[in-house]
Amino acid sequence: MGSSIREQILNLLLKQGEATISGEEISRQLQCSRTAIWKHINELRKEGYQIEARPKSGYRLVYRPDRVAPEELKPFLQTKWVGQKVRYKRSVDSTQPLAHDWAKEGIEEGSLVITEEQIAGRGRMGRAWHSPPHSGIWMSLILRPPIPLAQASQLTLLTSVAITRAIRKETGLNVTIKWPNDLLIDGKKTCGILTELRGEQDQVHYVVQGIGINVNVTDSVWPEELKEIATSLAIEAGRTFERPPLIASILGEIEALYEGYLNHGFQPIRILWEEYAGMLGKTITARTAGGMVKGIATGLAESGALLVETGKGTEAVFSSDIQI
């Protein structure tokens, strides 16, 4: 209940702009005591909000910190169910295990774990993911798709399309997709997707999709080995971006594509993925469990596997590291 009142107080202050709103008016609108309002305003101040209190006049929001807490996200969110329930932490080792725990408790589909900082963020194949505070989007989304285990990898491709569409719309940057789970700008990684699931007897119980996006990360915070291969939206655009509207846009795209996927299958996602892929028509090398596959990337199979034209014909690559 507390966070809900805090969200509503913040929304009222935001709507006022430069004007003040009295404690009495807030109390009337939210139907809670003046003491409760004072308590929640102090909590907002602890989170970095500067709220001016003028005698006989009321409260005014002077400064708003860059946060991805629910009270910042909700005003932008236009989804029906994705992101409507949020678990927010200032700092975590990784959002993935928290989302797994929540999913095992039976939380509904579309619930989101989000943080300002990951101390031990991880990517595909156990790699570390550098997640500095207040500079990116570090979140895990819980889905419960009624699909067989064999189709679960399609969700990574769906999410990569959704994020690409949102970033292009919100920033104008030419983001492209690299199979299976990376988004690139001019060959440098700006986003990674980690799909983990639990299931049995060929049925998915739940999926946790970890999404890491370098939004306002600067070169100065990265280890040297990342500077040549990673970038951020701010570096590429030459300006910073508000994270809550971008998150809301991403969640909206995921909801729309996911509902379409459940109703119409993978084919529409495949068409969109091939439109946004920056690697089709290029020579790639895939390191698979069965050895190296070298050839020209031509598209996606219905399963979501990458199709590679080699000297011996077309080969489907299901899981590998790709070099372009």
C-alpha positions in Angstrom: 0.0 0.0 0.0 2.9 2.4 0.9 4.5 2.3 -2.4 1.2 2.9 -4.1 0.6 6.1 -2.1 4.1 7.2 -2.8 3.5 6.7 -6.5 0.3 8.7 -6.3 2.0 11.6 -4.4 4.8 11.7 -7.0 2.3 11.7 -9.8 0.4 14.7 -8.2 3.7 16.6 -7.7 4.7 15.9 -11.3 1.3 17.1 -12.6 1.7 20.4 -10.7 4.9 21.3 -12.5 6.2 24.6 -11.0 3.1 25.1 -8.9 2.6 23.9 -5.4 0.0 21.5 -4.0 -1.2 21.7 -0.4 -0.9 18.8 2.0 -4.6 19.2 2.5 -5.4 18.7 -1.2 -3.1 15.7 -1.4 -4.8 14.3 1.7 -8.3 14.8 0.1 -7.3 13.3 -3.3 -5.6 10.2 -1.9 -7.9 9.8 1.2 -5.0 9.4 3.6 -3.8 11.4 6.6 -1.5 14.5 6.5 0.9 12.5 8.7 1.0 9.7 6.2 1.7 12.2 3.4 4.5 13.8 5.3 6.0 10.3 5.9 5.9 9.4 2.2 7.4 12.7 1.1 10.3 12.1 3.5 10.7 8.6 1.9 10.8 10.2 -1.6 13.5 12.7 -0.3 15.6 9.8 0.9 15.4 8.4 -2.7 16.9 11.7 -4.0 13.8 13.7 -4.9 14.1 17.4 -3.8 10.6 18.4 -2.6 10.2 22.0 -1.4 7.7 22.6 1.5 6.3 26.1 1.6 4.3 27.2 4.7 0.6 27.9 3.9 1.3 27.0 0.3 2.2 23.3 0.0 4.7 21.0 -1.7 6.6 21.4 -5.0 8.9 19.0 -6.8 12.2 20.8 -7.4 14.4 17.9 -8.6 13.7 14.4 -9.9 16.6 11.9 -9.8 17.2 9.4 -12.6 15.5 6.2 -11.3 13.7 3.2 -12.7 11.5 2.6 -9.7 7.8 1.8 -10.2 6.7 5.3 -9.4 8.8 6.6 -12.3 7.8 3.8 -14.7 4.0 3.7 -14.2 3.2 7.1 -15.7 4.7 5.9 -19.0 3.4 2.4 -19.0 0.5 1.6 -21.4 0.5 -2.2 -21.3 -2.3 -4.4 -20.1 -0.2 -6.9 -18.1 3.5 -6.7 -18.9 5.3 -4.7 -16.2 2.1 -4.0 -14.2 3.7 -5.8 -11.2 7.3 -4.7 -10.5 9.8 -5.7 -7.9 12.4 -2.9 -7.6 15.8 -3.0 -5.9 18.5 -0.3 -5.9 21.3 -2.8 -6.2 21.4 -6.6 -6.7 23.9 -9.2 -7.7 21.7 -10.1 -10.7 18.0 -9.7 -11.4 17.8 -13.2 -12.8 17.7 -15.3 -9.6 15.3 -12.8 -8.0 12.9 -13.3 -11.0 13.3 -17.1 -10.7 12.4 -17.1 -7.1 9.4 -14.9 -7.8 8.3 -17.1 -10.7 8.5 -20.2 -8.4 6.3 -18.5 -5.9 3.6 -18.4 -8.7 3.7 -14.7 -9.5 1.6 -13.9 -12.6 3.0 -13.6 -16.1 4.4 -10.2 -17.1 5.9 -9.4 -13.7 9.2 -7.6 -13.8 12.3 -7.4 -11.6 14.4 -4.2 -12.2 17.4 -2.6 -10.6 19.6 0.4 -10.8 22.8 -1.7 -10.5 23.9 -5.3 -10.9 27.0 -6.2 -9.1 27.3 -9.7 -10.6 25.3 -9.3 -13.8 25.7 -12.2 -16.2 25.1 -12.9 -19.9 24.9 -15.9 -22.1 27.2 -18.9 -21.4 28.0 -17.6 -17.9 29.8 -14.4 -19.1 29.9 -11.4 -16.9 27.8 -8.4 -17.8 29.0 -5.0 -16.6 26.0 -3.1 -15.1 27.1 0.3 -13.6 24.5 2.1 -11.5 21.9 4.5 -12.8 23.1 4.2 -16.4 21.4 1.3 -18.0 18.3 -0.9 -18.1 18.9 -4.1 -16.1 15.7 -6.1 -15.7 14.2 -9.6 -15.9 10.7 -10.4 -17.2 8.7 -13.4 -16.2 6.6 -15.1 -19.0 4.5 -18.3 -18.9 4.1 -19.3 -22.5 1.9 -22.4 -23.3 4.6 -23.7 -25.7 6.8 -26.8 -25.9 10.4 -26.6 -24.7 11.7 -26.8 -28.2 10.2 -23.5 -29.1 11.5 -21.5 -26.1 14.5 -20.1 -28.0 12.0 -18.2 -30.3 11.2 -16.0 -27.3 14.8 -14.6 -27.4 14.3 -13.7 -31.0 10.9 -12.1 -30.3 12.4 -10.0 -27.5 15.3 -8.9 -29.7 12.8 -7.6 -32.2 10.7 -5.8 -29.6 13.7 -4.1 -28.1 15.0 -3.1 -31.5 11.7 -1.6 -32.5 11.5 0.4 -29.2 15.1 1.7 -29.3 14.7 2.8 -32.9 11.4 4.5 -32.1 12.6 6.2 -29.0 16.2 7.2 -30.0 16.3 7.1 -33.8 19.5 5.0 -33.6 20.0 2.2 -36.2 20.1 -0.8 -33.9 20.5 -4.2 -35.6 20.2 -7.7 -34.3 23.0 -10.3 -34.1 21.8 -13.9 -33.7 20.9 -15.2 -31.2 20.7 -12.6 -28.4 22.7 -9.3 -29.1 21.7 -5.9 -30.4 24.5 -3.9 -32.1 25.1 -0.4 -33.3 27.9 -0.2 -35.9 29.1 -3.6 -34.9 29.3 -2.8 -31.1 27.1 -4.4 -28.5 24.6 -2.3 -26.7 22.1 -4.9 -25.5 22.1 -8.5 -24.5 19.2 -10.9 -23.8 19.5 -14.0 -21.5 16.6 -16.4 -21.7 16.3 -19.0 -18.9 13.5 -21.4 -18.3 12.0 -24.1 -16.2 9.9 -26.9 -17.6 9.3 -30.6 -17.9 7.8 -33.2 -20.1 8.1 -30.9 -23.1 6.1 -28.1 -21.5 7.5 -24.7 -20.3 6.5 -23.8 -16.7 8.0 -20.3 -16.9 10.6 -18.2 -18.7 12.8 -15.5 -17.2 14.1 -13.1 -19.8 17.1 -11.0 -18.6 17.6 -7.8 -20.5 20.6 -5.6 -20.2 20.9 -2.4 -22.2 23.7 0.2 -22.1 21.7 3.4 -22.1 23.7 6.2 -20.6 26.9 4.3 -19.9 30.1 6.2 -20.7 33.4 4.9 -21.9 35.1 5.9 -18.7 33.3 3.3 -16.6 34.1 0.3 -18.8 37.0 -2.1 -18.4 39.6 -1.6 -21.2 38.6 -5.0 -22.9 35.0 -3.8 -23.4 35.7 -0.4 -25.0 36.4 -1.9 -28.4 33.4 -4.2 -28.5 30.7 -2.3 -26.5 28.8 0.9 -26.8 25.8 2.7 -25.3 22.8 4.6 -26.7 24.2 7.8 -25.2 27.6 7.3 -26.8 26.1 6.7 -30.2 23.5 9.5 -30.0 25.7 12.1 -28.3 23.1 12.7 -25.6 21.5 10.9 -22.6 18.1 9.3 -22.5 15.4 9.0 -19.8 15.2 5.4 -19.0 11.5 5.0 -17.8 9.9 6.0 -21.2 12.3 3.6 -23.0 11.5 0.7 -20.6 7.8 1.4 -21.1 8.2 1.4 -24.8 10.1 -1.9 -24.7 7.5 -3.6 -22.5 4.7 -2.4 -24.8 6.5 -3.9 -27.8 7.1 -7.2 -26.0 3.4 -7.4 -25.0 2.2 -6.7 -28.6 4.6 -9.2 -30.2 4.1 -11.9 -27.6 0.3 -11.8 -27.9 0.7 -11.9 -31.7 3.1 -14.8 -31.3 0.7 -16.8 -29.2 -2.1 -16.2 -31.7 -0.3 -16.5 -35.0 2.9 -18.4 -34.4 6.6 -17.6 -35.1 6.3 -16.6 -38.8 5.5 -12.9 -38.3 8.4 -12.7 -35.7 10.7 -14.3 -38.2 9.9 -11.8 -40.9 10.5 -8.9 -38.6 13.7 -10.4 -37.2 15.1 -10.8 -40.7 14.2 -7.2 -41.5 16.2 -6.0 -38.5 19.1 -8.4 -38.7 22.4 -6.8 -39.6 24.2 -10.0 -40.4 22.2 -11.5 -43.2 24.1 -11.8 -46.4 27.4 -11.7 -44.6 30.0 -14.4 -44.0 29.9 -15.7 -40.5 31.7 -18.3 -38.5 29.7 -20.3 -35.9 31.4 -22.2 -33.1 29.0 -25.1 -32.4 29.2 -28.2 -30.2 29.7 -30.2 -33.4 32.6 -27.9 -34.7 32.9 -24.8 -36.8 30.4 -23.8 -39.4 31.4 -21.1 -41.9 29.2 -19.6 -44.6 26.7 -16.9 -45.4 23.9 -16.2 -43.0 20.7 -16.3 -45.0 17.8 -16.1 -42.5 16.0 -18.0 -39.8 14.4 -21.5 -39.8 10.9 -21.9 -38.5 12.4 -23.2 -35.3 14.5 -20.0 -34.8 17.8 -21.6 -35.8 20.1 -19.5 -37.9 20.4 -20.7 -41.6 23.9 -20.7 -43.0 24.7 -21.3 -46.6 28.0 -23.3 -46.8 29.8 -24.9 -49.6 27.9 -28.2 -48.8 24.4 -26.6 -48.7 22.3 -24.9 -46.0 23.0 -25.8 -42.4 20.8 -24.8 -39.4 22.8 -23.5 -36.4 21.0 -24.0 -33.1 23.4 -22.8 -30.5 26.8 -21.2 -30.9 29.0 -18.1 -30.7 28.9 -16.1 -33.9 31.6 -14.1 -35.5 30.8 -11.8 -38.4 
